[in-house]
Each structure stands twice: as C-alpha cells, then as structure tokens.
Amino acid sequence: MSQRAATRLDLPALAIANVQCAIKNSNGVTQEEIRSIIHVIGIYCGVPQALECFRSARKVLEEEGLV
C-alpha cells in the first residue's frame, strides 16, 4: 500500500511503518524527501492527513535520533 493510500485511509500506523522502512533500509531517502512526500499527501489527501503524517514522521525521526 502506498504512503498516500495509507494516510487517505486514516491508517497512521502504515504511515509510520513506511517512514521507518525508508530510514532503516538505508535506501537513500532523506528527511527533505520525506517532507516533500508529505507535502504531496497534503495536496491529494488534505491538510489534516498531512499534519498527521508530519507528526508520525517526526515521532519516527526522534526515535531514530535524527531530529
């Protein structure tokens, strides 16, 4: 399931899992790219969903010691 679909379905656990995988798999995804993806989510899914994604992403980044 894509990040956009996960947030549209209001499944923040999937949003968290996607961010964790992007960071832990060392596939070269930067924090700036994660931010850009969430901005697109805001366009397609709405600002409330994007804000929830930002909160989820920040939680993951804090747990990984990247923020």
Secondary structure as the mmCIF struct_conf table of DSSP 4:
data_model
#
loop_
_struct_conf.conf_type_id
_struct_conf.id
_struct_conf.beg_label_comp_id
_struct_conf.beg_label_asym_id
_struct_conf.beg_label_seq_id
_struct_conf.end_label_comp_id
_struct_conf.end_label_asym_id
_struct_conf.end_label_seq_id
HELX_RH_AL_P HELX_RH_AL_P1 GLN A 3 ARG A 8
TURN_TY1_P TURN_TY1_P1 LEU A 9 ASP A 10
HELX_RH_AL_P HELX_RH_AL_P2 PRO A 12 LYS A 24
TURN_TY1_P TURN_TY1_P2 ASN A 25 SER A 26
HELX_RH_AL_P HELX_RH_AL_P3 GLN A 31 CYS A 45
HELX_RH_AL_P HELX_RH_AL_P4 VAL A 47 GLU A 63
TURN_TY1_P TURN_TY1_P3 GLU A 64 GLY A 65
#
